[in-house]
Amino acid sequence: MMQFEEEGETLKDKSRCANIRADLKICLLESDCCKIFKRTPRECLRSHDGTVPDECFALRNTFFECKHSIIDGRRRFRGPKGY
C-alpha cells in the first residue's frame, strides 16, 4: 500500500478508514486526470480512460472494503481490511 503521509504529519480525521481515504485522495490528485485534464477526483474515478493509475482503483476498492467492514457486524470484531 502506498503511503503519502509526511513524517510527523497526522490527520484530523481519526476514523478507521481515514488513512486509506487520504491515500486515495492524494493518489487521485497526483494523477494525470486531475493535473492535466483538470477534472475532479470523482470524475476521474468514473472515467476509465487510462489517465488514473491502477493503484488508485486498488485504493478505492480497499476503501470500500474498509467502510463495508465497519457496517458489517461480523467483520467489526476482525477489524477493517487493508491493515
C-alpha positions as CSV (number, residue, x, y, z in Angstrom):
1,M,0.0,0.0,0.0
2,M,1.3,3.5,-0.8
3,Q,1.8,5.9,2.0
4,F,1.7,9.6,1.1
5,E,1.9,11.0,4.7
6,E,4.9,13.1,5.7
7,E,6.9,12.1,8.8
8,G,5.3,13.6,11.9
9,E,2.1,14.6,10.0
10,T,-1.2,13.5,11.4
11,L,-4.7,13.5,10.0
12,K,-7.5,15.5,11.6
13,D,-9.9,12.7,10.7
14,K,-9.5,9.9,13.2
15,S,-12.0,7.4,11.7
16,R,-10.9,3.9,11.0
17,C,-10.6,4.4,7.2
18,A,-9.0,7.9,7.3
19,N,-5.6,6.8,6.2
20,I,-6.9,4.9,3.2
21,R,-9.2,7.9,2.3
22,A,-6.2,10.2,2.4
23,D,-4.0,7.9,0.3
24,L,-6.8,7.6,-2.3
25,K,-7.3,11.4,-2.3
26,I,-3.6,12.1,-2.8
27,C,-3.3,9.3,-5.5
28,L,-6.1,10.9,-7.5
29,L,-4.9,14.5,-7.1
30,E,-1.4,13.4,-8.3
31,S,-2.8,11.6,-11.4
32,D,-2.7,13.0,-14.9
33,C,-6.5,13.1,-14.9
34,C,-6.6,15.8,-12.2
35,K,-3.3,17.5,-13.0
36,I,-3.5,17.7,-16.8
37,F,-7.2,17.4,-17.6
38,K,-8.4,19.5,-14.6
39,R,-11.1,17.0,-13.6
40,T,-12.4,16.4,-10.1
41,P,-11.3,13.2,-8.3
42,R,-14.8,11.9,-8.5
43,E,-14.9,12.4,-12.3
44,C,-11.5,10.7,-12.6
45,L,-12.7,7.6,-10.7
46,R,-15.7,7.3,-13.0
47,S,-13.8,7.7,-16.3
48,H,-11.7,4.6,-17.2
49,D,-9.6,6.3,-19.9
50,G,-6.2,5.3,-18.6
51,T,-5.3,8.6,-17.0
52,V,-5.7,7.3,-13.5
53,P,-3.2,4.7,-12.2
54,D,-4.3,1.2,-11.2
55,E,-3.1,1.9,-7.7
56,C,-5.9,4.5,-7.3
57,F,-8.5,1.9,-8.2
58,A,-7.0,-0.6,-5.8
59,L,-7.1,2.1,-3.1
60,R,-10.8,2.7,-4.0
61,N,-11.6,-1.0,-3.5
62,T,-9.6,-1.1,-0.2
63,F,-11.5,2.0,1.0
64,F,-14.8,0.4,0.1
65,E,-13.9,-2.8,1.9
66,C,-12.8,-0.8,4.9
67,K,-16.1,1.1,5.0
68,H,-18.1,-2.1,4.5
69,S,-16.3,-3.8,7.4
70,I,-17.4,-1.0,9.7
71,I,-21.0,-1.6,8.8
72,D,-20.9,-5.4,8.7
73,G,-21.3,-6.7,12.2
74,R,-19.4,-9.9,11.6
75,R,-16.3,-8.1,10.4
76,R,-16.4,-5.4,13.1
77,F,-14.5,-7.7,15.5
78,R,-12.0,-8.7,12.9
79,G,-11.1,-5.2,12.1
80,P,-11.1,-3.3,8.8
81,K,-9.5,-4.9,5.7
82,G,-6.4,-3.3,4.3
83,Y,-4.4,-3.2,7.5
